[in-house]
Amino acid sequence: MFQFAKNHRGLYQNSIPSARSFYSSSGDEDELLWAAVWLYIATGHQEYKAYIAGANNLGGVRQSLSWDDKFVGAQALVAKLILQGKLPNNGRHAEMRSNVESFLCNVVQHGDGRSGRLTPGGMLYLQPWSNLQDVTTAMFVLVTHADHLAAARASLQCGGVRLPPAQLVSFARSQVDYILGKNPMKMSYMVGVGKRYPLQPHHRGASLPSIRNNPGKISCGKGAQYFHRSAPNLNVIDGAIVGGPDNNDHYDDSRGNYQQGEPSTYTVAPIVGVLARLLHN
């Protein structure tokens, strides 16, 4: 599969044009690099190690880790291998470690701010559209790298500031606490958790009646009636994380507010790893 991907470069929306307006890919270099690192970890084969060292684009210092941008993931894995002594801390490998550590310095507010600033209530804020996707992915990388540093008896160096692994985990915990209700709105942004959480997430399955209660067909026109209801969703989409509040910690719980209220798998998936790490303590 890796050879096929290398030999047949291109973006999937060129073959599936209808996807272009929704989730188009900005490039495949990050996926190839990420795949090469994982395959090197799994097999130890030198061809993958050579691909990492010879990659034309290592990503530089990224703004975030996202469904469309995996460079931070590849960089974090290479940093792990360096800390474990499995890759040399020089050349292209050292560059990738430096990139991910610069990204994390930005996240914990000891950098240039390109990965977000803290809101008055303490949430890492990067963008108005589903901001919590950037928070959960950043926290996943943060706690992972913190453990790799701890195992190597190392710390994160951000300019003249040295941050021990425990401080990185503490920052991640503060963001999880915010998501789960320790915020100015006193609202959990994970649906179904706590006494107060979003009642109108922008989610079709949650807003329509269940087939058990309404076995008849619901047409697009009739479905719109449920979309425009002012009442809570008919189904509680337990565990979903919505897009989250704005840069002033305000959240508008309205079904039509898709920028703040749309849940996604790429927001909730990373927090599983973060919660597993925090519960491990």
VMD Tcl script that draws the C-alpha trace (Angstrom):
set ca {
  {0.00 0.00 0.00}
  {2.87 2.38 0.79}
  {4.52 1.68 -2.56}
  {1.20 2.19 -4.32}
  {0.75 5.55 -2.58}
  {4.26 6.65 -3.54}
  {3.86 5.57 -7.15}
  {0.36 6.98 -7.67}
  {0.45 10.44 -6.16}
  {-2.65 12.60 -6.14}
  {-5.55 13.91 -4.09}
  {-8.63 11.79 -3.62}
  {-11.05 14.60 -4.45}
  {-9.70 14.57 -7.99}
  {-11.33 11.16 -8.31}
  {-14.34 12.03 -6.11}
  {-15.17 15.64 -7.06}
  {-18.25 15.76 -4.83}
  {-15.95 15.59 -1.77}
  {-14.10 18.74 -2.78}
  {-16.52 21.19 -1.14}
  {-16.60 19.33 2.18}
  {-13.38 17.57 3.17}
  {-10.83 18.15 0.44}
  {-7.22 17.16 1.04}
  {-4.56 19.87 0.87}
  {-1.82 17.36 0.09}
  {-0.49 13.84 0.62}
  {3.06 14.53 1.83}
  {2.02 14.46 5.49}
  {0.23 11.11 5.17}
  {3.17 9.53 3.36}
  {5.61 10.75 5.99}
  {3.37 9.64 8.84}
  {2.93 6.23 7.20}
  {6.69 5.85 6.73}
  {7.35 6.52 10.41}
  {4.70 4.05 11.56}
  {5.97 1.41 9.14}
  {9.53 1.93 10.34}
  {8.35 1.45 13.93}
  {6.46 -1.71 12.94}
  {9.09 -3.32 10.72}
  {12.46 -1.65 11.29}
  {13.01 -1.75 7.53}
  {15.63 0.69 6.30}
  {13.56 1.80 3.29}
  {11.16 3.60 5.61}
  {13.98 5.15 7.60}
  {15.48 6.37 4.33}
  {12.15 7.83 3.26}
  {11.94 9.85 6.49}
  {15.46 11.19 6.09}
  {14.94 12.02 2.42}
  {11.44 13.51 2.57}
  {11.19 16.81 0.73}
  {8.70 18.27 3.19}
  {8.97 17.68 6.94}
  {6.17 20.11 7.69}
  {8.04 22.78 9.61}
  {6.35 24.14 12.74}
  {2.65 23.48 12.26}
  {-0.31 25.36 13.61}
  {-2.24 22.22 14.55}
  {-2.73 18.49 14.09}
  {-5.92 17.87 12.15}
  {-7.77 15.49 9.85}
  {-6.08 17.25 6.93}
  {-2.64 17.89 8.44}
  {-0.75 14.96 9.99}
  {2.76 16.44 10.06}
  {2.68 16.92 13.85}
  {1.87 13.22 14.27}
  {4.88 12.19 12.21}
  {7.12 14.66 14.02}
  {5.98 13.43 17.44}
  {6.78 9.82 16.52}
  {10.25 10.73 15.28}
  {10.84 12.68 18.50}
  {9.85 9.56 20.45}
  {12.33 7.43 18.49}
  {15.09 9.97 19.16}
  {14.33 10.00 22.89}
  {14.41 6.19 22.87}
  {17.78 6.20 21.13}
  {16.39 4.51 18.02}
  {17.08 7.46 15.71}
  {20.00 9.91 15.87}
  {19.32 13.39 17.24}
  {20.79 15.16 14.24}
  {19.97 16.17 10.67}
  {16.42 15.70 9.44}
  {15.40 13.72 12.50}
  {16.49 16.50 14.86}
  {14.63 18.99 12.67}
  {11.40 17.05 13.10}
  {11.86 16.86 16.86}
  {12.54 20.59 16.98}
  {9.41 21.25 14.94}
  {7.06 19.31 17.18}
  {8.59 20.77 20.33}
  {8.21 24.29 18.94}
  {4.57 23.44 18.21}
  {4.08 22.29 21.80}
  {5.79 25.40 23.17}
  {3.27 27.45 21.21}
  {0.42 25.35 22.60}
  {1.46 25.86 26.23}
  {1.86 29.60 25.64}
  {5.64 29.76 25.57}
  {6.01 30.45 21.86}
  {4.88 32.76 19.08}
  {1.14 32.20 19.52}
  {0.49 30.62 16.14}
  {-1.18 27.62 17.81}
  {-3.69 29.72 19.73}
  {-4.06 31.96 22.75}
  {-5.95 31.36 25.97}
  {-9.42 32.84 26.33}
  {-10.27 34.78 29.52}
  {-11.68 31.51 30.88}
  {-8.54 29.55 30.01}
  {-9.42 27.64 26.83}
  {-6.86 27.32 24.06}
  {-8.44 29.18 21.16}
  {-7.32 28.95 17.55}
  {-10.32 29.32 15.27}
  {-14.09 30.01 15.29}
  {-15.06 26.81 13.48}
  {-15.00 23.79 15.77}
  {-12.14 25.10 17.91}
  {-12.18 22.12 20.26}
  {-10.88 19.87 17.48}
  {-7.58 21.74 17.75}
  {-7.66 21.58 21.55}
  {-8.17 17.82 21.80}
  {-5.55 16.95 19.18}
  {-3.00 19.30 20.74}
  {-3.60 17.83 24.19}
  {-3.18 14.31 22.82}
  {0.23 15.19 21.39}
  {1.13 17.08 24.56}
  {0.50 14.23 27.01}
  {2.09 11.71 24.65}
  {5.27 13.74 24.27}
  {5.29 14.45 28.00}
  {5.47 10.72 28.69}
  {8.24 10.26 26.12}
  {10.22 13.07 27.77}
  {9.63 11.62 31.23}
  {10.88 8.20 30.16}
  {14.06 9.84 28.87}
  {14.39 12.03 32.00}
  {14.11 15.09 29.77}
  {12.04 18.28 29.68}
  {10.55 20.57 27.05}
  {12.81 23.56 26.42}
  {10.91 26.63 25.22}
  {13.50 29.35 24.70}
  {14.90 30.09 28.13}
  {12.07 28.26 29.91}
  {12.34 24.61 30.91}
  {9.02 22.80 31.29}
  {9.05 19.41 33.04}
  {6.68 16.69 31.79}
  {4.37 17.08 34.80}
  {3.74 20.70 33.84}
  {2.74 19.67 30.32}
  {0.29 17.10 31.68}
  {-1.10 19.74 34.05}
  {-1.80 22.05 31.11}
  {-3.60 19.24 29.30}
  {-5.67 18.55 32.41}
  {-6.74 22.20 32.55}
  {-8.07 21.96 28.99}
  {-9.95 18.74 29.71}
  {-11.42 20.32 32.85}
  {-12.57 23.25 30.74}
  {-14.23 20.96 28.19}
  {-16.00 19.00 30.93}
  {-17.48 22.03 32.68}
  {-14.87 24.10 34.47}
  {-15.50 27.18 32.35}
  {-17.37 30.52 32.50}
  {-20.52 28.96 30.98}
  {-20.40 26.17 33.59}
  {-21.28 23.83 30.74}
  {-19.79 20.51 29.71}
  {-19.03 20.53 26.00}
  {-19.14 16.75 26.02}
  {-22.81 15.89 25.54}
  {-24.40 13.85 28.30}
  {-21.70 14.64 30.86}
  {-22.52 16.75 33.91}
  {-25.67 18.63 34.82}
  {-25.46 21.12 31.93}
  {-24.42 20.33 28.38}
  {-25.50 21.32 24.84}
  {-29.10 20.30 24.14}
  {-29.15 21.16 20.44}
  {-25.98 19.81 18.82}
  {-25.90 20.21 15.05}
  {-26.38 16.50 14.37}
  {-29.06 14.95 12.18}
  {-29.37 11.65 14.00}
  {-29.68 13.37 17.37}
  {-32.30 15.86 16.22}
  {-34.60 13.45 14.34}
  {-36.94 11.01 16.16}
  {-35.71 7.44 16.48}
  {-37.06 4.82 14.12}
  {-38.61 3.02 17.09}
  {-40.76 6.03 17.90}
  {-41.36 7.08 14.31}
  {-40.97 4.11 11.92}
  {-42.32 6.06 8.95}
  {-40.09 7.70 6.34}
  {-38.99 11.26 7.11}
  {-38.56 13.28 3.94}
  {-36.02 16.09 3.57}
  {-38.82 18.63 3.86}
  {-40.18 17.11 7.04}
  {-36.68 16.74 8.43}
  {-36.26 20.49 8.16}
  {-39.09 20.88 10.66}
  {-36.99 19.09 13.27}
  {-33.96 21.19 12.37}
  {-35.84 24.43 13.05}
  {-37.40 23.31 16.36}
  {-36.43 25.40 19.37}
  {-36.76 22.41 21.71}
  {-33.84 20.14 22.70}
  {-32.78 17.34 20.37}
  {-34.93 14.24 20.62}
  {-31.89 12.02 21.23}
  {-28.92 12.65 23.51}
  {-25.72 11.95 21.56}
  {-23.75 10.82 24.62}
  {-20.01 11.39 24.50}
  {-19.99 13.73 21.51}
  {-17.92 16.91 21.82}
  {-19.31 19.98 20.09}
  {-17.21 22.66 18.40}
  {-17.08 24.73 21.56}
  {-17.26 28.36 22.66}
  {-15.84 31.48 21.05}
  {-12.77 33.49 22.05}
  {-14.76 35.11 24.87}
  {-15.92 31.75 26.28}
  {-19.49 32.20 25.00}
  {-21.47 29.29 23.55}
  {-24.76 29.66 21.67}
  {-26.68 26.39 22.06}
  {-28.63 26.53 18.81}
  {-29.02 23.70 16.30}
  {-28.31 26.05 13.41}
  {-25.03 27.20 14.94}
  {-22.91 24.60 13.20}
  {-19.59 26.39 13.81}
  {-19.96 25.93 17.56}
  {-22.45 23.09 17.80}
  {-21.31 20.47 15.30}
  {-19.77 17.36 16.92}
  {-17.19 15.32 15.03}
  {-15.21 12.12 15.33}
  {-11.96 14.05 14.85}
  {-12.75 16.08 17.97}
  {-13.76 13.27 20.30}
  {-11.27 10.60 19.17}
  {-8.11 12.32 20.49}
  {-9.59 12.99 23.92}
  {-9.92 9.24 24.49}
  {-6.13 9.04 24.63}
  {-5.88 12.17 26.78}
  {-8.42 10.85 29.31}
  {-6.69 7.46 29.41}
  {-3.42 9.24 30.26}
  {-4.97 11.48 32.93}
  {-6.82 8.57 34.55}
  {-3.58 6.58 34.59}
  {-2.08 8.94 37.18}
}
mol new
graphics top color blue
foreach p $ca { graphics top sphere $p radius 0.5 }
foreach p [lrange $ca 0 end-1] q [lrange $ca 1 end] { graphics top cylinder $p $q radius 0.2 }
display resetview
